Amino acid sequence: MNFDDTPQEAAFRATARAWITANAPRIGHGDDLATAKAWQKRKAEDGWACLNWPPEYGGRGATPMERVIFEQEEGDRLALAAPFRVGHGICGPTLMAFASEEQKRRHLPPLASGEEIWCQLFSEPAAGSDLGGLRTRATRDGDHWIVDGQKVWTSLAEIADFGLLLARTDPTAPKHKGLTMFFLDMRSPGVQVRPIKQASGHAEFNEVWLTGVRIPDSQRLGRVNEGWTVSLTSLMNERFSIGARLATAVPEFLEFVSQAPEGVRADDRRVRAQLATWVARANGLKYTVYRAISAVSRGERPGPENSIGKLVAAQMVQEIATAALDMQGPAGARAREDGAAGKLYQTLFVSIGRRVAGGTDEIMRNIIAERVLGLPADIRVDKDVPFEKIPTRGR
């Protein structure tokens, strides 16, 4: 595989770099949602938002590789896209695959421009890593559905305008065959968002309570009881998005070692050996992601191999942040200030959630084993059992 730009890609890179230089805001500690929305709107106005989406949906009709090039040129400013990543990377592709033409033209352009923010209402307290075991129920009521249940670990719910919702519509069917996908207005009566405070002191996730929420049937994506098929599109795009963008913390660790904090020596053999291992792994991950990007550039949908990037990157971030803390000994417990040590201190708290977001390590390994390597599937005793017959308590 040739990783150099083609002449066309080089020309596109030069054009993108010139536009970003002339228009991009400066990055600082005061960046907030207003700054992010303003930058996203500016990109949309000049045709640089969601580049590979069709123009009628707010994009540019560019190739997936051109989108990657633009993101590379954005550099640190790519962090301003954080409020829109779920919408652009997960919800948008799902709408494009399953929504009506009218819905696409209504929702995709404001999603691309950052005017509307989307979240993903999948995970539940009782389901754990088993998304198919969710219990939020949607009951048909004429042209509407009435939804009751609870979602958890929902990023961006506190600022989202809309959300993708997976709910159970037939409890008599096996767990993966009685689900239906919807999208809803997050300001609908009966929707309550509660932030979850983390060990880091931040609240990046939320739990969402749904009590008698009415959703028009017109906001259903795909057929009734075939929501699992729709969700696979969402999940594959989620893992591609996470695996392609998740930082490995190698640059931060290199900066940390070069600053020689208390108890850490850059010429220590163990430190250098660990760094070499992580650099090699990060490069392997980079080229694995490039292969996935190349597949997308050929018009293929993100596949199960993207679980590799998510699994490796999330694990590396936690390993590196933990090692940095350990190397400092007792001094690591007070490394909260700015600088490389402070960044890795905060990264350690965030890293735990990243290993769960988008699927736990165990789920990722099963996907890789079964769908990439073709190994025998795990034995699942509840596979063909009606969901309402599956025991919920130990005996």
N, C-alpha and C positions, 0 to 999 in steps of 0.2 A: 504494500500500500504506500502510495506517495503522499506525504503529509504537507508538501509544499503547495502554495496557492497556485491555481491555474491562472493564466493571464486575466481571465474574466473575474476570478475571485480577487486577484490582486488589485484590479481596478475598483472593484466594489469596496474593498478594504480601505483604499485611499479616499474614496468618496465618503464612506462612513466616518473615517477618522477626522476628515476636514469638518464634517457637519457637527460631530460631537465636540470638537475643539471650539467651534464657534458658538455652540448653544448650551452645552452642559453646565449645570450648576456646580459650584464648588461643594466638596464633601466636608462636613464638619459635625461636631457633636450635637449641634442644634437641629439636625435633620429630623423632620417629623412627617406625619401623614400628608400635610399640606404641601410640603416640598416634594414628596414622592408623587402626589397627584399632579402637581404642576409640571414635573418632568415628564410623566407619562403622557399628559395631554399635549405637551410640546412635541413629543415624538409622534403622536398620532396625527397632529396637524400637518406634519411634514412627511408622513408616510413611513415612519420608522418604528411603529408599534406592531407587535405580533407579526413580524415580517413575512412569515410563510403562510399566514392566513390569506384567503382570497380578499381582494380589495373591497368587494361588496360587504364583507363582514368586518371591515376595519383594518385589514392587513395590507400587504404590499404585493402579495403573490410571488414573493421571493422563494428561493430554495432553502431547505433546512440548513444547508451549509452556510448560506449567507446570513441566516439568523445567528448561527454560532459565531461567525466572524464579527458581526455587530456587537454581540455580547462580550467577545474578547476585547474589542476596542473600548467598550464602556468601562472596563476595568472596575475600579472601586465603586463607580456610580451604579453598577449592577445591583448593589445592595439596596438602592432605592426601589427596586422592583419587588422587594419582599412582600408588600401588601397585596400584590397582584399575582403571585406565583401560583397559588392554588387555582385561581380563576383561569390564568393563561395556560398553565401546564396540565390541568386536570379537567376542570369544568368546561372550558371552551372546547377542547377536542371531543368531549362526550356530547355536548350540545350539537357540534358539527356532525357527529355520526348518527344521532337519534332524534334531534328536535325537528319540528316542522320548518318549512322555509320561512314562514311568517315569524316563528319564534327566533330563528337564527338572525334574521334582519333586525328584530327588536332588541335582542339581548347581546349579541356578539360585538357590535360596534362600541357601545358604551363600556363593555367589559375590556375591550382592547385599549380604549383611551383612558382607562382608570376612573371613569365617572362612576362606575358601579363595581363593587368588590364582592367576590363570591367566596363561599366556604364549602366544606365537604362534611356532611353529617352522616358518618359511617359508624365509627367505633362506639361501643356501648360497655357499661360497667360489667354486665353479666356475661358478655360474649368473650371477653379477653382477646386473644389473638384469633379467635374463630369468628370471622365476620359473618359467616353463614348462620351463626347461632344468635343473631340479633333478635330482640323481642319488641322493638317499637312496632306498633300495629297500625295499619291503615285499613279502615272499614268503609266500604262503598256506601254512599248516601246520595242516590240520584246521579247528578253530574259532578258531584264532589266526593272527596275522600276525607274522613275524619281521622286524624292522626294523634295517637297518644304514646308517649314513651320518653326515653332519656338517651341522649348522646353525650359522649365525653371525649376529651383530648381534641376538641375542635379548634383548630387554629383560625384566627381572624373572625370568629363568630361575633365578637363584640363590636366590630366595625362593618360587618358584611351586610350587603343589601339583599343578596339571594344566596341560596345554598342548595347543593345536590343532596337529596335525601333518599336513603335506601330503607324500606320498611317492609314488614311482613304483611302480606295480604291474604295468605291461605295457610293457616296453621295445620291443616290436615295433610298438606303435602310435605315431602322430605325437605329438609331445611334449606337447601340451595334452590329448590324449585317453587317456593311459595313467596318469593320476594319481588317487589316492584320498585322501580326507580321513579322519583319525582324531582321537581325543583320547586322551591317555595320562596315567597317573600319573607325575609327574616323579621320583618316588622308586623307580621300577621298576628292577630289576637291569639293568645295562648302560647306564644314563643317567649321563653325566659332564658336569658344568658347569664351564667354565673362564672366569673373568672376563677381559675385555679392558681393559687399562689404557690410558686415552686421554691425549692431550697435556695436558689440563687437570689430570691427576693423579687423576681420578675413574675409576670403572669402571662405567659405566651399561649396558654391553652385555656379552654373553657369547657364547662359542662352546659348542655342545652336541654331544657325541659320543654316538652311538647304536650300541651294539654288541650284536647279538643280542637286542634288546629285544622281548619278547613282548607283543602287544596283542590282547585278545579281539576277535573280529569284531563283537561287540555294541557295541564302541566305535568303530565305523565310522559316519561321517556321510555320508549319501547313498549312491548306488550305486557299486559297484566300477568304477573307471576313469572316473568322472564327477566326480572331485574338483575339476576346474577350475571347474565350475559352482558348486560349494559355495564355493570360494575367492573367487569374484567377490562373493558376499555379504559375506565377511569383508573384502575389500579396499575395497568401497564404503563399508562402515561405518567402516573405518579412516580413509579419507580424509575422510569427514564429521567424524569425531571430531577428527582432527588439524587440519583446516581451520577448524573451529568454535572450537577452543580455543587454537590456537597463538598466543602473544603476538607482537606486531609490534615490540616494543622502542621504540615511539614515546614512551610516557610516560617510560621510562628515559632516552631521549636528551634529552627536554625538561628533566628534572631535572638531567642532566649539564651541559647548557649553562647552566642557571640558576645552577649552582654555580661557573661561570667558572673551571674548572681552568686550570693553566698553559698558555698558548698558545691559549686558546679565548675568544672574545668573543661574547656573546649578540647584539650589534648588528652583527656582521659580515654583510654581504649574502649571502655564499656560505652561511654557516651558516643564515641565515633562509630562503634559497631551498630548501636541502635539506630543512629541517624542513617547509616548506610542501608540498613534493612528497610527502614521506612521510605527512603528515597526510591529504592528499587521497587517497592510495593506500589508507591504512588505513581511511578512511571508505568508500571504494568496496568494499573487502573486507568491511567490517562489513555493508553492505547486501546484498552478494552472499550472505553467510552467512545473513542474515535471510530471503532468498528460499528458501534451501535448508531452513531451519528451518520456514518456512511450508509447504513441500511435504511435509515429514515430518508436520506437524500435520494435513495432509489425509489422512494414511494412506498416503502414497507412500513407497517405499523410497528411501534415499539413492542418487542417481544419479551419472553420470560428471561432472556439472558441479561436484561437490565437489572435483575435482582443481584447480579454479581457486583456491580458498581455500588449499589446501595449497601450491601452487606460489608464489603471491604472498607469503604470510606467511613461509614459510621463507626465501625470497630476501631479503625486507626485513630480517629479523633479522640476517642476515650483513652486508648492506650497511650497516646502521646501526652495528653493533658495529665494523666495519672503519673506518668514517668517524670514529667517536669516537676510535679508537686513532690514526689518522692525524693528526687535528687536534692531538693532544698532542705530536706529534713524538717525539723520544727519550724524553720523560717518560712516554709511553704504555706503554712496556715495563715500567715499575714500578708500573703502576696496579692492583695486586692487592688493595689494602686495601678496607675496607668503603666504602660510598658509591656514587654513581651510576657513577663511573669504574670502580670495582672490579666492579660488576655487569655492565657492558658488556664488561669484560675477560674475565670468565668466560663471558659469553654468546657471545663470538666463537668460543671453542673448541667450545661446544655446537652452535652454528649449523651447522657443517659437517655434522654427523651428521643434523640435522633436514632438510637438503636431500636426504638419501638415504632416511631412514626413510619408509616408506609409498610408496616409488617415487621415482626420481630426477626431476630437472627434465625430462629428455628423455622419460621415460615419461609424465609428466603432460601435456606438450605434445602427445604423440601421442594420448593419450586425449581431450583437449579438441578437437584437430583432427578426429579420426575420429568420435567419439561425440557430441560437442556441436555442432560446426560442420558435420559431414557431409562433410568433405573426403576425397579418395581415400586409401585405406590405404597404408601403406608396403609396398614389395615385400618379401615374406618367403620366401626361397628354400627354407627348411626347413619350411614350413607343413605339407605333406602327406607329409613324409619320415619313415619309422619312426625313433624316437628312437635306436635302436642303430646306425642307418646314418649319423647326422649326424657329420661329421668333428670331432674334438676337438683336432687339432693342425694348424698351418699346414704346407704342403708346400713 
